[in-house]
Amino acid sequence: MTTDNDNRVNRFETAIRSYNDEWDDKCNLIDLLADARHWCDRNDFSFADLDGLAYQHYLAEISDQRRRP
């Protein structure tokens, strides 16, 4: 199944809104990113490396979306 970028945004909105119901989406994103860094530390992953890979995925996804009619 192909996931387009609108679906990715909708999927993330669901996740970010449920992350903490006491805060707004912006605060939830900040907290999620900070918590992801802690999770990477605990599991011996490099957040910077994974973020770099995520950015490459993002670039490919927006490029793919632009090529579609």
Sequence and secondary structure as in RCSB ss.txt:
>XXXX:A:sequence
MTTDNDNRVNRFETAIRSYNDEWDDKCNLIDLLADARHWCDRNDFSFADLDGLAYQHYLAEISDQRRRP
>XXXX:A:secstr
    HHHHHHHHHHHHHHH TTS HHHHHHHHHHHHHHHHHHTT  HHHHHHHHHHHHHHHHHHHHH  
